[in-house]
C-alpha cells in the first residue's frame, strides 16, 4: 500500500499515474540520469552499500531509493539473498521509499512506493528473463506501486517496456549510446559513420545538417550532440506511448514496434503466454477499434477472452437444431453490411428456426446474438481473400470446440475460400456432415437460392414459430455476467423497446437495463434486484458514496471483475451500480484510485 503513487488510467499492464512528491511526476516518465547522480531530483538514490557515499536521509517530499548492493545478473544466490536482507531490514522512513530488487531475488519487500529492477541493463536481449522479472515483481507487489527499470530504455524498446508494466525509466542507455557513436531512432540504432542523412528534424539534426559534419567534430562534442539527440527521441517516444495509453491503442502500436528487434517480438509473445497477468489488467470493453494486423493479434486478451466466453457463457436458446455458418463482413455489426442483408433476406421466414454463427479471424466464431458486443462489433483486419495457416488453425479450433459443446441435427455452411477450408477441417476432425450451400461466391443469386433451399429442407419438419424477441438480450446478459443470468434477469413477460440509440428492457413497467455503446447491458437499481447475489459485487464500508467509490472504501470484490465491467456496489448503508475502473483484485489491494464509477446509488 502506498500514499505516494496513484494510477489514473490503464491500458492492459501499461499505466498513466502520478508520483505525489515535492514535484509531481506523471508516469510513465523518464528520469534524468544527471539529477539522479547528483541527488538533486525528486527521486534520490541513497547509493550502493559498497560505496562510502551512502546517505540515509533527504527532504521528506522526495522519494528515497534505499541503500542497496549492486550485483551482477548471475551473482551467487546466497549473496543476492544476504544483500537484500542486510540492505533493507534496518531502514525505516515515514516518507516515500523505493527498493532495489534483483531479478534472481526470491523475496520481495512490501510497503514500498517504488521498486527498482536491479541489473536491469543486463536484461537487454534476454526476452524471457525480462518478461519473467517484470511479471514476478508486479504479481508480488501492491498494484498501486511504481516499477523502475534503470539504464535499459531506448526509443526502440520503450513501448514494449511500458506495455510490460514498467512505470519509470531513465535516459542512461540513450546517453551511453551517444558516447558509443550510435544514433537512435524508434526503428533502432545506427552507427553515425553509416548514415548518409539524418532521418530526423530535431534541434540537433537541424543544426548539424549532415552526418559528415557531425563526424568532423571532436569526439567530445560529437558524443554530447548524439546523446542529446538520443534523449530527444526517447522523450518523443514517451509522449507517443502516453497518447497510445490514453487512446487505448498501445497494443496495436507495440505489435508494430516490436518488429524492430527479434527479442522485443519474443517479449510480446512470452507476455501473451502469461495469459492471467494480462487478462486481469485488460478491460472488457474499449472505446478504440481492435486492429488485428499481425499474428500476435490472435493472442490478444480481447480475442481469447471473447472466444472463451462464447464457449463457457453462451448457449443457443430455443428448440432449433439447424445451424447456419456464415462468413464475416467488413462492416460491423455484420447484420448492417450489404452481404449479411442478402443472407438475412434469403433466410427470411426461417430465422426463428435456425441458429446463425459467423466465422471470422481473429475472433473465431461470433453467434448472431453477440454480434453487437465488444470486440465483435469493434475490430478491423487486413482483408486479402486468403487465410494464413495460423488463422485457419485458430478459427477451426474455435468452431470445433463450439460444435463439440453444442449438437445440431443439420449444419449448413454458406461459405467459400478459407471459411470453407475451416469447415471441412472441422467436419473431418469431428466425423460430422456439413452441407455446403454456396456455389463459389456466397453472394450470387444461385448461392443465395441454394442457401434458402437447404434451410427449407432442414426445417420443413419443424413447426413455424416467431423468433423470441428476448433471445438476443438474454444471450448478452449471459455473455456479460455468466450463463443462466439472462433468464433470471429478463423474465418471459419482460418488454423490449428499441430506438435508434439502442434498447431498453422493462419488467412490470420498470426499466431494469438498457444498451450501452459497447453492446453490453447497463443495469438500473431495479435490475440489480434481479441479479444473482454472488457475482460482480463490490462490498464497501459503512458509507453512502457519491459519484464514485475509491479503493480504500472497498472491503471485498468479486475477483472476476475486470475494468469496465458492470458491477453492483453494496454495503450496510448503500446499494449502487456502475462501471469498474480497476479489477476486483486491484480494488481490494489498492490504497488509492477510483474503484467504481457509480451511475446510480440509493441509501439503505
Secondary structure per residue as TSV (DSSP state, phi and psi in degrees):
chain	resnum	aa	ss	phi	psi
A	1	X	-	360.0	143.1
A	2	X	-	-137.7	150.3
A	3	X	S	-101.8	-4.0
A	4	X	S	-116.4	-7.5
A	5	X	E	-130.4	131.4
A	6	X	E	-134.4	131.8
A	7	X	E	-87.5	129.2
A	8	X	E	-104.4	-30.3
A	9	X	E	-153.6	146.5
A	10	X	E	-127.5	150.1
A	11	X	E	-142.8	93.5
A	12	X	T	58.2	-129.6
A	13	X	T	-81.1	-15.0
A	14	X	E	-74.9	146.2
A	15	X	E	-144.0	147.9
A	16	X	E	-104.7	125.6
A	17	X	E	-144.7	-166.5
A	18	X	E	-149.7	136.2
A	19	X	E	-94.0	118.5
A	20	X	-	-95.1	81.4
A	21	X	S	-108.9	-158.3
A	22	X	S	-60.7	-38.6
A	23	X	S	-117.4	124.3
A	24	X	-	-69.6	134.0
A	25	X	E	-109.2	119.1
A	26	X	E	-80.4	127.9
A	27	X	E	-107.9	153.8
A	28	X	S	-65.4	146.7
A	29	X	E	-140.8	159.5
A	30	X	E	-109.3	119.5
A	31	X	E	-82.7	144.4
A	32	X	-	-81.4	117.1
A	33	X	H	-65.5	-31.1
A	34	X	H	-66.7	-44.1
A	35	X	H	-63.8	-38.0
A	36	X	H	-62.6	-44.3
A	37	X	H	-68.1	-31.5
A	38	X	H	-90.9	-3.8
A	39	X	T	56.6	47.1
A	40	X	-	-113.5	-9.6
A	41	X	S	-89.6	-168.7
A	42	X	S	-77.4	-16.8
A	43	X	E	-115.1	123.2
A	44	X	E	-112.6	124.7
A	45	X	E	-87.5	113.6
A	46	X	-	-64.1	-21.5
A	47	X	-	111.6	172.4
A	48	X	B	-89.3	139.2
A	49	X	T	-69.0	-12.8
A	50	X	T	-77.3	-10.6
A	51	X	S	-109.1	142.9
A	52	X	T	-74.3	-10.3
A	53	X	T	-89.9	17.9
A	54	X	-	-63.0	135.1
A	55	X	-	-117.5	159.3
A	56	X	-	-130.9	11.4
A	57	X	-	-152.1	156.7
A	58	X	-	-165.2	175.4
A	59	X	-	-51.6	133.6
A	60	X	T	-62.6	-15.8
A	61	X	T	-84.8	3.4
A	62	X	S	-113.4	159.7
A	63	X	E	-97.6	130.3
A	64	X	E	-101.3	122.2
A	65	X	E	-82.2	114.1
A	66	X	-	-60.4	155.4
A	67	X	-	-53.2	140.7
A	68	X	B	-147.0	169.0
A	69	X	-	-111.1	116.0
A	70	X	-	-72.4	125.5
A	71	X	-	-131.2	147.4
A	72	X	-	-66.8	166.2
A	73	X	T	-58.4	-42.9
A	74	X	T	-108.7	45.4
A	75	X	-	-68.6	157.9
A	76	X	-	-56.1	136.4
A	77	X	H	-58.4	-37.9
A	78	X	H	-61.7	-39.8
A	79	X	H	-68.3	-39.0
A	80	X	H	-60.2	-48.3
A	81	X	H	-67.8	-40.6
A	82	X	H	-66.5	-39.5
A	83	X	H	-64.4	-40.7
A	84	X	H	-62.1	-47.6
A	85	X	H	-61.7	-40.8
A	86	X	H	-76.1	-29.7
A	87	X	H	-80.0	-25.6
A	88	X	H	-118.8	-14.8
A	89	X	T	-69.8	-28.7
A	90	X	T	-103.8	-3.3
A	91	X	-	-92.5	125.1
A	92	X	-	-129.1	139.4
A	93	X	-	-154.4	140.6
A	94	X	S	-77.9	-26.9
A	95	X	S	-82.9	-168.4
A	96	X	-	-70.3	138.8
A	97	X	E	-134.2	153.5
A	98	X	E	-127.5	157.0
A	99	X	E	-134.4	134.7
A	100	X	E	-83.7	128.4
A	101	X	E	-121.6	120.6
A	102	X	E	-73.2	141.7
A	103	X	T	-55.5	-28.6
A	104	X	T	-94.5	3.0
A	105	X	-	-71.5	135.5
A	106	X	S	-86.0	-41.1
A	107	X	-	-98.7	142.3
A	108	X	-	-120.1	123.6
A	109	X	-	-66.9	149.8
A	110	X	S	-102.0	-179.8
A	111	X	S	62.9	31.6
A	112	X	-	-106.1	156.5
A	113	X	S	-94.5	-20.7
A	114	X	E	-144.7	138.7
A	115	X	E	-119.8	134.0
A	116	X	E	-111.5	127.8
A	117	X	E	-76.7	115.4
A	118	X	E	-70.8	148.3
A	119	X	T	53.8	32.4
A	120	X	G	-60.9	-35.6
A	121	X	G	-60.5	-27.0
A	122	X	G	-80.9	-1.8
A	123	X	G	-86.0	-7.9
A	124	X	T	-57.6	131.5
A	125	X	T	70.0	8.8
A	126	X	-	-114.4	79.1
A	127	X	H	-58.2	-50.8
A	128	X	H	-64.3	-44.9
A	129	X	H	-67.2	-37.6
A	130	X	H	-61.7	-50.3
A	131	X	H	-62.8	-45.1
A	132	X	H	-64.4	-38.7
A	133	X	H	-63.7	-47.5
A	134	X	H	-65.2	-46.0
A	135	X	H	-63.0	-42.0
A	136	X	H	-61.6	-44.5
A	137	X	H	-65.2	-43.7
A	138	X	H	-65.8	-36.1
A	139	X	H	-77.0	-18.5
A	140	X	H	-99.2	-6.5
A	141	X	S	-122.3	166.2
A	142	X	-	-63.6	142.9
A	143	X	T	-66.9	-16.3
A	144	X	T	-106.1	41.4
A	145	X	S	-120.4	154.7
A	146	X	E	-95.7	155.7
A	147	X	E	-124.0	131.6
A	148	X	E	-122.1	127.1
A	149	X	-	-115.4	100.3
A	150	X	T	-78.9	153.2
A	151	X	T	54.6	35.4
A	152	X	-	-127.5	-28.6
A	153	X	-	-79.9	138.4
A	154	X	-	-134.4	165.5
A	155	X	T	-57.2	-28.5
A	156	X	T	-73.0	-40.6
A	157	X	T	-103.9	-4.2
A	158	X	H	-58.5	-44.6
A	159	X	H	-60.5	-41.8
A	160	X	H	-66.6	-41.4
A	161	X	H	-60.8	-44.3
A	162	X	H	-70.4	-37.9
A	163	X	H	-62.6	-32.9
A	164	X	H	-62.3	-31.7
A	165	X	T	126.4	11.4
A	166	X	-	-83.4	132.0
A	167	X	-	-98.8	-31.0
A	168	X	E	-130.3	137.4
A	169	X	E	-131.8	-176.8
A	170	X	E	-137.3	178.2
A	171	X	S	-96.8	14.8
A	172	X	H	-59.4	-51.2
A	173	X	H	-62.3	-39.4
A	174	X	H	-63.4	-39.2
A	175	X	H	-70.6	-44.0
A	176	X	H	-59.0	-42.8
A	177	X	H	-66.1	-28.8
A	178	X	H	-62.6	-40.1
A	179	X	H	-75.1	-14.2
A	180	X	T	-93.7	12.2
A	181	X	T	67.8	29.1
A	182	X	E	-107.3	133.4
A	183	X	E	-103.2	119.5
A	184	X	E	-99.1	140.3
A	185	X	E	-135.8	172.3
A	186	X	T	-69.6	-16.0
A	187	X	T	-88.5	-8.1
A	188	X	E	141.2	-166.5
A	189	X	E	-115.8	148.7
A	190	X	E	-136.5	141.7
A	191	X	E	-71.1	136.6
A	192	X	G	-59.1	-34.8
A	193	X	G	-71.6	-3.6
A	194	X	G	-107.8	2.2
A	195	X	-	-87.6	138.5
A	196	X	S	-100.3	-28.1
A	197	X	S	-155.5	160.6
A	198	X	-	-82.3	123.0
A	199	X	S	-84.1	37.1
A	200	X	-	-152.1	151.2
A	201	X	-	-121.4	29.3
A	202	X	S	-67.4	173.1
A	203	X	H	-61.0	-32.0
A	204	X	H	-72.7	-49.7
A	205	X	H	-65.6	-33.3
A	206	X	H	-70.9	-38.3
A	207	X	H	-72.3	-42.5
A	208	X	H	-79.4	-32.5
A	209	X	-	80.2	-53.9
A	210	X	S	-134.9	152.4
A	211	X	H	-59.7	-34.5
A	212	X	H	-61.5	-41.4
A	213	X	H	-65.8	-38.3
A	214	X	H	-63.6	-41.3
A	215	X	H	-69.8	-21.0
A	216	X	T	-77.2	-12.2
A	217	X	S	-76.9	167.4
A	218	X	-	-65.8	158.1
A	219	X	H	-58.1	-38.8
A	220	X	H	-67.1	-47.3
A	221	X	H	-66.1	-40.1
A	222	X	H	-62.3	-44.3
A	223	X	H	-64.2	-39.8
A	224	X	H	-62.8	-45.5
A	225	X	H	-69.3	-40.6
A	226	X	H	-62.5	-42.6
A	227	X	H	-62.4	-39.9
A	228	X	H	-65.5	-43.9
A	229	X	H	-58.0	-45.9
A	230	X	H	-62.0	-39.8
A	231	X	H	-71.5	-32.2
A	232	X	H	-63.3	-45.1
A	233	X	H	-66.2	-35.3
A	234	X	H	-64.6	-41.8
A	235	X	H	-66.9	-39.5
A	236	X	H	-60.3	-42.9
A	237	X	H	-64.8	-39.2
A	238	X	H	-60.0	-45.0
A	239	X	H	-61.9	-40.8
A	240	X	H	-64.6	-42.7
A	241	X	H	-64.1	-40.9
A	242	X	H	-62.4	-39.2
A	243	X	H	-64.7	-37.7
A	244	X	H	-62.7	-38.9
A	245	X	H	-63.0	-44.8
A	246	X	H	-63.4	-35.6
A	247	X	H	-85.1	-2.5
A	248	X	T	59.0	38.9
A	249	X	-	-125.5	18.1
A	250	X	H	-64.3	-37.2
A	251	X	H	-58.9	-44.8
A	252	X	H	-61.6	-40.0
A	253	X	H	-67.6	-40.3
A	254	X	H	-64.4	-39.8
A	255	X	H	-60.3	-31.7
A	256	X	H	-79.9	-45.4
A	257	X	H	-69.5	-32.3
A	258	X	G	-68.8	-11.2
A	259	X	G	-69.8	-15.5
A	260	X	G	-71.0	-24.8
A	261	X	-	-140.0	135.2
A	262	X	H	-57.3	-37.4
A	263	X	H	-68.6	-29.0
A	264	X	H	-70.9	-38.5
A	265	X	H	-62.2	-40.4
A	266	X	H	-63.1	-39.3
A	267	X	H	-58.9	-45.9
A	268	X	H	-63.4	-43.1
A	269	X	H	-66.6	-39.3
A	270	X	H	-67.0	-37.4
A	271	X	H	-63.7	-40.9
A	272	X	H	-64.6	-29.7
A	273	X	H	-69.5	-25.9
A	274	X	S	-85.3	68.2
A	275	X	H	-58.3	-42.4
A	276	X	H	-61.6	-40.8
A	277	X	H	-57.7	-48.9
A	278	X	H	-76.6	-37.6
A	279	X	H	-61.5	-40.6
A	280	X	T	-64.6	-23.4
A	281	X	T	-106.0	4.8
A	282	X	S	-104.8	126.9
A	283	X	-	-65.0	155.5
A	284	X	S	-79.2	-22.3
A	285	X	-	-139.1	157.0
A	286	X	-	-137.7	160.0
A	287	X	S	-86.9	-14.9
A	288	X	S	-93.6	157.7
A	289	X	-	-78.6	137.3
A	290	X	E	-80.1	112.4
A	291	X	E	-95.0	120.0
A	292	X	E	-115.2	87.5
A	293	X	-	-112.1	-5.9
A	294	X	S	-129.4	168.0
A	295	X	G	-62.7	-32.5
A	296	X	G	-66.7	-19.7
A	297	X	G	-61.6	-30.1
A	298	X	G	-67.4	-17.8
A	299	X	G	-96.8	1.3
A	300	X	-	-60.6	145.6
A	301	X	H	-57.9	-41.1
A	302	X	H	-59.4	-34.7
A	303	X	H	-74.6	-51.9
A	304	X	H	-67.3	-34.0
A	305	X	H	-66.1	-43.2
A	306	X	H	-61.0	-46.8
A	307	X	H	-61.3	-40.6
A	308	X	H	-67.4	-40.1
A	309	X	H	-70.4	-34.1
A	310	X	H	-58.9	-38.8
A	311	X	H	-77.8	-39.8
A	312	X	H	-92.8	-23.4
A	313	X	H	-117.1	-19.5
A	314	X	-	-98.3	133.2
A	315	X	-	-134.7	125.8
A	316	X	-	-57.2	129.1
A	317	X	-	-92.4	153.2
A	318	X	S	86.0	177.2
A	319	X	S	-80.8	-14.9
A	320	X	-	-52.9	135.3
A	321	X	-	-120.7	24.3
A	322	X	E	-115.5	127.8
A	323	X	E	-109.8	133.3
A	324	X	E	-114.7	122.7
A	325	X	E	-100.9	126.1
A	326	X	E	-122.8	156.6
A	327	X	E	-80.6	160.0
A	328	X	-	-77.1	178.5
A	329	X	-	-137.3	163.2
A	330	X	S	-70.0	-35.5
A	331	X	S	-86.3	141.3
A	332	X	S	-125.2	147.9
A	333	X	S	-58.6	155.5
A	334	X	G	-56.7	-39.0
A	335	X	G	-64.0	-13.2
A	336	X	G	-91.5	-2.1
A	337	X	S	-83.9	160.8
A	338	X	H	-67.4	-37.9
A	339	X	H	-65.5	-45.5
A	340	X	H	-73.3	-25.9
A	341	X	H	-61.1	-37.5
A	342	X	H	-69.8	-40.2
A	343	X	H	-62.4	-44.3
A	344	X	H	-63.9	-39.7
A	345	X	H	-65.6	-38.5
A	346	X	H	-66.9	-28.8
A	347	X	T	-93.9	3.7
A	348	X	T	-56.4	132.6
A	349	X	T	93.3	-15.0
A	350	X	T	-117.3	-6.5
A	351	X	G	-65.5	-25.5
A	352	X	G	-73.1	-14.0
A	353	X	G	-106.4	8.4
A	354	X	-	-135.3	164.7
A	355	X	E	-111.1	144.8
A	356	X	E	-120.5	133.0
A	357	X	E	-129.5	151.4
A	358	X	E	-114.1	130.0
A	359	X	E	-86.7	136.0
A	360	X	E	-157.9	149.6
A	361	X	T	-105.9	133.0
A	362	X	T	-100.4	3.5
A	363	X	T	-77.1	-16.3
A	364	X	E	92.4	-96.2
A	365	X	E	-127.4	144.4
A	366	X	E	-127.4	108.7
A	367	X	E	-60.6	144.3
A	368	X	G	-54.1	-36.6
A	369	X	G	-63.0	-23.2
A	370	X	G	-108.4	14.5
A	371	X	T	-69.2	-17.5
A	372	X	T	-93.5	-1.8
A	373	X	S	-78.9	156.5
A	374	X	T	-78.3	134.7
A	375	X	T	-97.6	10.3
A	376	X	T	-58.5	-33.3
A	377	X	T	-101.6	10.6
A	378	X	S	-138.8	39.5
A	379	X	E	-131.8	161.9
A	380	X	E	-146.3	142.1
A	381	X	E	-135.8	163.0
A	382	X	-	-77.0	126.7
A	383	X	-	-106.0	119.0
A	384	X	-	-120.7	-11.1
A	385	X	S	88.8	-6.4
A	386	X	-	-129.1	144.2
A	387	X	-	-104.7	143.8
A	388	X	-	-77.3	166.2
A	389	X	H	-61.5	-39.0
A	390	X	H	-62.3	-43.4
A	391	X	H	-63.1	-47.3
A	392	X	H	-60.6	-44.2
A	393	X	H	-63.1	-44.1
A	394	X	H	-66.7	-49.5
A	395	X	H	-64.7	-37.6
A	396	X	H	-63.2	-38.7
A	397	X	H	-65.4	-36.5
A	398	X	H	-67.6	-45.3
A	399	X	H	-65.4	-40.9
A	400	X	H	-60.4	-46.8
A	401	X	H	-64.4	-36.9
A	402	X	H	-65.8	-44.8
A	403	X	H	-73.0	-25.3
A	404	X	H	-69.5	-31.0
A	405	X	H	-87.8	-31.2
A	406	X	S	-124.1	120.7
A	407	X	-	-98.5	134.5
A	408	X	-	-126.6	147.0
A	409	X	S	-72.8	-38.9
A	410	X	E	-131.5	134.2
A	411	X	E	-123.3	122.8
A	412	X	E	-116.2	121.7
A	413	X	E	-106.2	112.2
A	414	X	E	-102.0	71.7
A	415	X	-	-141.4	169.4
A	416	X	-	-148.5	174.9
A	417	X	H	60.3	-134.3
A	418	X	H	-61.4	-33.5
A	419	X	H	-61.9	-44.1
A	420	X	H	-65.8	-37.3
A	421	X	H	-61.7	-40.6
A	422	X	H	-60.5	-47.8
A	423	X	H	-62.9	-40.8
A	424	X	H	-66.8	-35.8
A	425	X	H	-62.8	-46.3
A	426	X	H	-68.8	-38.9
A	427	X	H	-56.7	-43.7
A	428	X	H	-69.8	-43.6
A	429	X	H	-64.0	-39.4
A	430	X	H	-93.3	-9.1
A	431	X	T	66.4	36.3
A	432	X	-	-110.6	173.2
A	433	X	-	-114.0	127.8
A	434	X	-	-118.7	133.4
A	435	X	E	-90.8	126.7
A	436	X	E	-102.0	112.8
A	437	X	-	-95.7	-17.0
A	438	X	-	-77.2	137.6
A	439	X	-	-106.1	92.1
A	440	X	S	62.6	-92.1
A	441	X	S	-86.5	121.9
A	442	X	T	-62.7	-14.9
A	443	X	T	-98.5	-0.9
A	444	X	S	-70.8	159.3
A	445	X	H	-61.0	-39.5
A	446	X	H	-64.0	-41.0
A	447	X	H	-66.3	-42.6
A	448	X	H	-65.6	-38.4
A	449	X	H	-65.1	-38.6
A	450	X	H	-64.3	-39.7
A	451	X	H	-60.3	-47.8
A	452	X	H	-62.6	-42.2
A	453	X	H	-65.3	-41.0
A	454	X	H	-63.1	-43.0
A	455	X	H	-68.3	-41.2
A	456	X	H	-59.9	-42.2
A	457	X	H	-64.5	-37.5
A	458	X	H	-71.1	-39.4
A	459	X	H	-98.6	5.4
A	460	X	T	-59.4	-30.9
A	461	X	T	-87.7	-3.6
A	462	X	S	-96.4	142.7
A	463	X	-	-67.9	139.8
A	464	X	-	-67.3	138.3
A	465	X	-	-143.7	157.0
A	466	X	-	-81.1	137.8
A	467	X	-	-62.3	123.9
A	468	X	-	-59.0	120.5
A	469	X	T	-66.9	-20.6
A	470	X	T	-93.8	-1.8
A	471	X	H	-61.0	-42.6
A	472	X	H	-68.5	-46.8
A	473	X	H	-69.8	-30.2
A	474	X	H	-68.1	-38.0
A	475	X	H	-64.8	-38.2
A	476	X	H	-62.9	-44.2
A	477	X	H	-62.6	-40.7
A	478	X	H	-63.3	-45.5
A	479	X	H	-61.4	-39.3
A	480	X	H	-77.9	-39.4
A	481	X	H	-116.6	-22.0
A	482	X	-	133.5	149.7
A	483	X	T	-60.4	134.1
A	484	X	T	97.4	-17.6
A	485	X	H	-67.9	-34.1
A	486	X	H	-56.8	-47.1
A	487	X	H	-69.1	-33.6
A	488	X	H	-70.5	-43.0
A	489	X	H	-74.3	-37.5
A	490	X	S	-119.6	96.1
A	491	X	-	-72.8	170.4
A	492	X	T	-61.9	-29.6
A	493	X	T	-89.0	7.1
A	494	X	-	-64.9	151.8
A	495	X	E	-110.8	138.2
A	496	X	E	-113.5	117.6
A	497	X	E	-116.1	118.9
A	498	X	E	-104.2	153.8
A	499	X	E	-150.1	179.3
A	500	X	T	-62.9	-29.8
A	501	X	T	-86.9	-4.9
A	502	X	E	141.9	-146.1
A	503	X	E	-142.0	161.8
A	504	X	E	-126.8	147.9
A	505	X	E	-115.8	124.6
A	506	X	E	-117.9	141.6
A	507	X	E	-129.7	119.5
A	508	X	T	53.4	39.9
A	509	X	T	84.4	-9.7
A	510	X	E	-102.9	134.1
A	511	X	E	-74.4	125.0
A	512	X	E	-104.1	-20.4
A	513	X	E	-167.5	161.2
A	514	X	E	-144.0	167.1
A	515	X	E	-80.9	149.0
A	516	X	-	-107.3	173.0
A	517	X	T	-67.9	-15.5
A	518	X	T	-93.0	0.5
A	519	X	S	88.4	-3.8
A	520	X	-	-88.5	172.6
A	521	X	E	-92.1	134.7
A	522	X	E	-105.3	112.8
A	523	X	E	-77.2	153.3
A	524	X	-	-103.6	174.5
A	525	X	H	-64.5	-30.6
A	526	X	H	-66.7	-35.4
A	527	X	H	-70.2	-36.6
A	528	X	H	-56.6	-38.2
A	529	X	T	-64.5	-20.4
A	530	X	T	-96.9	-3.4
A	531	X	S	-82.1	152.7
A	532	X	-	-56.9	150.1
A	533	X	T	-81.0	-4.9
A	534	X	T	-124.3	12.7
A	535	X	S	-128.0	147.6
A	536	X	S	50.5	42.3
A	537	X	E	-108.7	141.7
A	538	X	E	-121.5	115.8
A	539	X	E	-94.3	126.7
A	540	X	E	-114.2	169.0
A	541	X	-	-72.3	-175.7
A	542	X	S	-81.4	81.4
A	543	X	S	-158.1	162.7
A	544	X	-	-105.8	104.5
A	545	X	-	-71.7	154.3
A	546	X	-	-132.5	114.9
A	547	X	S	90.2	-55.2
A	548	X	E	-155.7	161.8
A	549	X	E	-109.6	125.7
A	550	X	E	-88.9	152.5
A	551	X	G	-55.9	-39.1
A	552	X	G	-60.7	-21.0
A	553	X	G	-87.2	-2.4
A	554	X	E	-89.1	126.4
A	555	X	E	-92.3	-37.2
A	556	X	E	-158.4	157.1
A	557	X	E	-154.5	146.2
A	558	X	-	-60.2	122.7
A	559	X	T	-64.7	-15.6
A	560	X	T	-82.3	-4.4
A	561	X	-	-67.2	134.2
A	562	X	-	-122.6	160.8
A	563	X	T	-54.3	136.5
A	564	X	T	80.0	3.2
A	565	X	-	-71.0	149.3
A	566	X	E	-76.3	123.4
A	567	X	E	-131.2	156.5
A	568	X	E	-107.0	126.1
A	569	X	E	-104.6	128.8
A	570	X	E	-144.4	149.3
A	571	X	-	-160.1	-176.8
A	572	X	S	-66.5	-22.0
A	573	X	S	-114.3	-3.9
A	574	X	E	-150.7	152.3
A	575	X	E	-136.9	127.3
A	576	X	E	-148.3	175.2
A	577	X	E	-145.5	144.9
A	578	X	E	-175.9	-162.7
A	579	X	E	-109.9	135.5
A	580	X	E	-69.2	139.1
A	581	X	S	-106.7	0.3
A	582	X	S	-157.6	168.8
A	583	X	-	-69.8	162.0
A	584	X	H	-60.3	-41.5
A	585	X	H	-62.5	-41.5
A	586	X	H	-67.8	-35.3
A	587	X	H	-56.3	-42.7
A	588	X	H	-74.6	-36.8
A	589	X	H	-89.8	-14.0
A	590	X	-	-89.8	152.5
A	591	X	S	-112.2	-1.9
A	592	X	S	-142.4	161.8
A	593	X	S	101.8	161.3
A	594	X	E	-81.5	124.5
A	595	X	E	-89.1	-43.5
A	596	X	E	-140.9	131.7
A	597	X	E	-88.4	111.7
A	598	X	E	-79.9	139.7
A	599	X	E	-103.1	-33.2
A	600	X	E	-151.1	144.1
A	601	X	E	-152.8	146.9
A	602	X	E	-139.5	151.7
A	603	X	E	-79.7	156.0
A	604	X	-	-108.0	360.0
